[in-house]
């Protein structure tokens, strides 16, 4: 081992200059070829990968999100790397991944994604953004113990240099010398500041000493990864990651108190009502002080008759005084048959105002003790105006001590809502989660925040046929929220799936897109100043919520992909790349950027097509509604052998169809689930010009792509040929409302206010 090798062994970090780029729209990670081999098995913290991505995703600012990298090593062991060096540079976010031993523990492939999350103050995820899976390669290595080299890389080199010196001082050829000597011991024999002294003892007992000057302490290392935040599992125990600690997250239930009414004291008019608790924890007493009302004037023409108090035994007397009806305090009587309090009957025309004890108590509880009132609401009901005092007290007594026992709550259901057009009403449907009951609230323009916020629409058991809310008006926006409850009237309050919004518009004269027949014409989108018209070519996915449409127009005859002069695959240097994921055509169809800005490098050998500087992205003049209404398609694509063979998955808003979907033949593995209904023969596939497909022409070809002749037959050519049209296909939702346009002889989107000014 020489000095350069020892220094290389001691080196722990080399800054990478190449950058992995993330496409926010396609959700792909492009790893430069120089970074695709990330290291050798058992490497640790010696390779840092740099990443760059746009900070904006639609209307979402991703710069406020936390970033982590989820990876699976070659042994299928998963882990997470928490990014600590996120930075904002112009319109981009930059960060890095210092690849550790967990990722590099085994030779083979590392699979990873980039995950961005935005959480609230309590750690609850509010928004999340994920990329698709990318891969890195780990080469085979050999793990041995090199602790001495790692800790003191200079020592061994100095020993080697000393031995070289001894060898050089030896004589030339001659008679054999005496037996040589060896090293019997090396020991550190002294330290002074940064200088260590070492002594070598030879087998002939001779000794040699040398010194080693140590370097100063290095800079602090990078911050370590964040620890695992404990979470509560479905069984109520604390979890670290996916590991059950076995420790419960809450203690045992407390003792349920047996609340009894203690004293009820009459206070002077104008005094504040009071409430206090006495007794024991197990048997508390609720003591109330209620102000009396002012004395009324005597009734006209009558005088107050004398009144004698009833004689009652001690077992009948209550715990306090009743409301003043004469000049005397009146004891509260107890009905022995029911155990309820009552005030003895007074003669009529006493001239005093009657105080409603129930109302006074309820008002006091709602105003002075909102926490108790809230507890009652959360446990299954409101303070109803017609509740009696005893009903109200019973409601308090019914509150269980374990206010929110998570293990007894039903899971959240999924609520859907849709406005009726033939009549006035909004149909509500939800799935049965075996709850004891379901409470559905309605509120205009905002989501009900709690189980007491909004109008009660439904409160009962599961309705298999749903429920229709008829207390609505067209032209308004309604929010519905469902609360499943258990037998203790405890509500599940999770929001996910529980909220449905209905913009209840008058749909007179409108048609659901899902009700349009095959072959219907739809107008939406513009490109280079021209309106685009589309035809429904497949309705077999209505159950999944969308139909497939094909454009009548096209983006002109252009290259599928440009030649790649630097490609290691010779045919691609002049004929282009037939891989749909990296094609220039795919970028053009799915970008809303201007001329010169829509094309970006997709991988190391990618090359820019000439038309990138001539035309803008296809979506540049689409309205926000039009871009948002398109249903993303998951496209399967067969890969040529030069790219590893097999298939890959990409997601597109707009795309070219596959060879199989156009009814041209069966190629395994299938790139689509079925053949589009319209394309049953050459006549149905015929078009104004030849047009591209996305399917490659066999796994042995890295450059040839299939296309459809204008006559409807199939053929193939190199990706760099400019003689075939770019005819886009896309998916539209069946739930969109359409309006017929006589002038266009096509349907238009009823709710696109930019394209259709009459939409509100």
Secondary structure, 3 states (H helix, E strand, C coil): CCHHHHHHHHCCCECCCCEEEEECCCCEEECCHHHHEEEECCCCCCEEEEEEEECEECCEEHHHCEEEEEEECCCCCEEEEECCCCEEECCEEEEEEEECHHHHCCCEEEEEEEEEEEECCCCCEEEEEECCCEEEEEECCCCCCCHHHHHCHHHHHHHHHHHHHHHHCCCCCCCCCCCCCCEEEEEEEEEECCEEEEEEEECCCCEEEEEEECCCCCCCCCCCCCCCCCEECCCCEEEECCEEEEEECCCCCCCCCCCEEEEEEEECCCCCCEEEEEECCCCEEEEEEEECCCCCCCCCCCCCCCCCCCCCCCCCEEEEECCCCCCCCCEEEECCCCCCEECCCCCCCCCCCCCCHHHHHHHHHHHHCHHHHHHHHHCCCCCCCCCCHHHHHHHHHCCCCCCCCHHHCCCCCCEEEEECCCCCCEEEEECCCCCCEEEEEEEECCCCCCCCCCEEEEEECCCCCCEEECCCCCCEEEEEEEEEECCCCCECCCCCCCEEEEEECCCCCCEEHHHCCCCCEEEEEEECCEEEEEEEEECCCHHHCEEEEEECCCCCECCCCCCCCCCCCHHHHHHCCCCHHHCHHHHHHCCCCCCCCCCCCCCCCCCCCHHHHCCCCCCCCCCHHHHHHEECEEEEEECCHHHCCCEEEEEECCECCCCCCCCCCCCCCCCCCCCCCCCCCHHHHCCCCCEEEEEECCCCCCCEEEEECCCCCEEEEECCCCCCECCCEEEEECCCEEEEECCCCEEEECCCCCCCCCCC
